[in-house]
Amino acid sequence: VYVGRIRRKLGNARHAVATVRGGGYQFVPGPHAAVRGPAEYCI
């Protein structure tokens, strides 16, 4: 329920939160995102 709300608020960038089967959710940065540290984040 909460991730659905986050995706709605992200609008066109809602694809940035991917579902990881059996693991939770993962942030998938777009081509213009500046990422510091590890390339993948899981919550």
Secondary structure in CASP SS format (residue, H / E / C, confidence):
PFRMAT SS
TARGET T0000
AUTHOR 0000-0000-0000
METHOD secondary structure of the structure
MODEL  1
V C 1.00
Y H 1.00
V H 1.00
G H 1.00
R H 1.00
I H 1.00
R H 1.00
R H 1.00
K H 1.00
L H 1.00
G H 1.00
N H 1.00
A H 1.00
R H 1.00
H H 1.00
A H 1.00
V E 1.00
A E 1.00
T E 1.00
V E 1.00
R C 1.00
G C 1.00
G C 1.00
G E 1.00
Y E 1.00
Q E 1.00
F E 1.00
V C 1.00
P C 1.00
G C 1.00
P C 1.00
H C 1.00
A C 1.00
A C 1.00
V C 1.00
R C 1.00
G C 1.00
P C 1.00
A C 1.00
E C 1.00
Y E 1.00
C E 1.00
I C 1.00
END
